[in-house]
Amino acid sequence: MSTITLISIFILCLLIGAILLLLWQRQKGKTIPLAVIFVLGFFAVGLGSIIGFVHKGEDYQAYQKLQWRTLAPEQIAPLVAKGYTVFVDINSDWCMICKTNQAEVTHREKVVNALMADNIILMQGNWSEANKTIESYMRNEGVPGTPYNKIYGPSHPNGILLPSKLSISDVLNGLTAAR
């Protein structure tokens, strides 16, 4: 659990404790405005909801474990011939769909776990600036820009082109089909 989550849980406990203390004091006859208790309750429910939303049990840093190689198109066919599956990701820093694909798909723990299999090689090219290797590869593929994702494997040595806007099932199904 992260430090922020622990601090949030501690504050939530303090809020609940304050509410219980105020209710107890009110029960003993002290004049404590009910509005104060409701406001603290509102904050407690809000903070509890945020903690529940943020800490869903998924490792949002899992993608940092991925071992990306720089795109090397000449290595794809030999790797596939040896039985490897090659996942190619071409993106750019200014591409909003690329950033969405990363946040919603390739950085998600379920996809990261699939991409970390021993038989999968990850190749990535960042086309934010001119790059002859990426330009040549994209020209050969007949694609003008990013995002571009393709999965090569023993069952599909010519690759399975994934849609521009990825989904988790697109990647997982592509990996399964390419094997």
C-alpha positions in Angstrom: 0.0 0.0 0.0 1.3 3.4 -0.9 2.1 6.2 1.7 -0.7 8.3 0.3 -3.2 5.5 0.7 -2.1 4.9 4.3 -2.3 8.6 5.1 -5.8 8.7 3.5 -6.9 5.8 5.6 -5.5 7.4 8.7 -7.4 10.7 8.0 -10.6 8.6 7.3 -10.2 6.9 10.7 -9.7 10.4 12.4 -12.9 11.6 10.7 -14.9 8.5 11.8 -13.5 8.9 15.3 -14.5 12.6 15.4 -18.0 11.7 14.3 -18.3 9.1 17.0 -16.9 11.4 19.6 -19.3 14.2 18.6 -22.3 11.7 18.6 -21.3 10.5 22.1 -20.9 14.1 23.3 -24.3 15.0 21.8 -25.8 11.9 23.5 -24.5 13.2 26.8 -26.3 16.5 26.4 -23.7 18.7 24.8 -25.0 21.1 22.2 -23.3 19.9 19.0 -24.9 21.1 15.8 -26.1 18.2 13.7 -24.8 20.0 10.6 -21.2 19.5 11.8 -21.7 15.8 12.2 -23.3 15.6 8.7 -20.4 17.6 7.1 -17.8 15.3 8.7 -19.8 12.3 7.6 -19.9 13.7 4.0 -16.1 14.1 4.1 -15.7 10.6 5.4 -17.9 9.1 2.7 -16.1 11.1 0.0 -12.7 10.2 1.3 -13.7 6.5 1.6 -15.0 6.6 -2.0 -11.8 8.1 -3.3 -9.7 5.5 -1.4 -11.8 2.7 -2.8 -11.6 4.1 -6.3 -7.9 4.7 -6.3 -6.9 1.4 -4.6 -8.7 -1.2 -6.7 -6.0 -3.7 -6.2 -4.4 -3.2 -9.6 -0.7 -2.5 -9.8 -0.6 0.7 -11.8 3.2 0.7 -11.9 3.4 -2.8 -13.4 4.2 -1.4 -16.9 7.6 -0.2 -15.6 8.7 -3.9 -15.5 8.3 -4.3 -19.3 11.5 -4.7 -21.2 11.1 -2.8 -24.4 13.6 -3.1 -27.2 14.2 -0.4 -29.8 12.3 -1.2 -33.0 14.5 -3.4 -35.2 12.4 -4.6 -38.1 15.2 -6.9 -39.5 15.0 -8.9 -36.2 11.3 -9.6 -36.3 11.3 -12.5 -38.8 14.2 -14.3 -37.2 12.6 -14.0 -33.8 9.3 -15.3 -35.1 11.1 -18.2 -36.8 12.6 -19.1 -33.4 9.0 -19.3 -32.0 8.8 -15.9 -30.4 5.9 -13.6 -30.5 6.9 -10.0 -31.3 4.7 -7.1 -30.1 5.4 -3.9 -32.0 4.3 -0.5 -30.7 4.9 2.7 -32.6 3.8 5.8 -30.8 4.7 9.5 -30.4 4.7 11.9 -27.5 2.1 14.2 -29.2 -0.3 11.4 -30.1 -3.3 11.5 -27.8 -4.6 8.1 -28.9 -1.2 6.7 -28.2 -1.4 8.1 -24.6 -4.9 6.7 -24.2 -3.8 3.3 -25.5 -1.0 3.3 -22.9 -3.2 4.4 -20.0 -6.1 2.2 -20.8 -4.4 -0.9 -22.3 -0.7 -1.4 -22.5 0.0 -0.1 -19.0 -2.8 -2.1 -17.4 -1.7 -5.0 -15.2 -3.6 -7.7 -17.1 -1.9 -6.7 -20.4 1.5 -6.2 -18.7 1.3 -9.7 -17.3 0.5 -11.2 -20.7 3.3 -9.1 -22.3 5.9 -10.4 -19.8 5.6 -14.0 -20.9 8.9 -15.6 -21.8 8.1 -16.1 -25.4 7.2 -12.4 -26.1 9.6 -9.8 -27.4 8.5 -6.1 -27.1 9.7 -3.7 -29.7 8.9 0.0 -29.5 9.5 3.0 -31.6 8.9 6.6 -30.6 8.2 8.6 -33.7 8.1 12.0 -32.0 11.1 13.0 -34.0 12.4 11.9 -37.4 13.7 8.4 -37.3 14.9 6.6 -40.4 14.2 3.1 -39.0 10.7 3.9 -38.0 10.0 5.8 -41.2 11.2 2.9 -43.3 9.2 0.4 -41.3 6.0 2.5 -41.5 6.5 3.1 -45.2 6.9 -0.7 -45.8 3.7 -1.3 -43.7 1.9 1.4 -45.7 0.9 3.3 -42.6 1.2 7.1 -42.5 1.3 7.7 -38.7 0.8 6.7 -35.1 -0.5 4.9 -33.2 0.5 1.6 -34.8 0.5 -1.8 -33.1 1.2 -5.2 -34.7 1.7 -8.6 -33.3 3.9 -11.1 -35.1 4.1 -14.8 -34.1 4.5 -18.3 -35.4 0.8 -18.5 -36.4 0.9 -15.1 -38.1 4.5 -14.4 -39.3 3.2 -11.4 -41.3 1.6 -10.0 -38.2 -1.8 -9.1 -36.9 -2.6 -5.4 -37.2 -4.3 -4.1 -34.2 -6.8 -1.2 -34.3 -5.6 2.4 -33.7 -7.7 2.6 -30.6 -6.7 -0.5 -28.6 -8.7 -2.4 -26.1 -7.4 -5.0 -23.6 -9.2 -7.8 -25.5 -7.6 -6.6 -28.8 -4.1 -7.1 -27.4 -4.9 -10.3 -25.5 -6.7 -11.9 -28.4 -3.9 -10.8 -30.8 -1.3 -12.4 -28.6 -3.2 -15.6 -28.4 -3.8 -15.8 -32.1 -0.2 -15.0 -33.0 1.2 -17.9 -30.9 
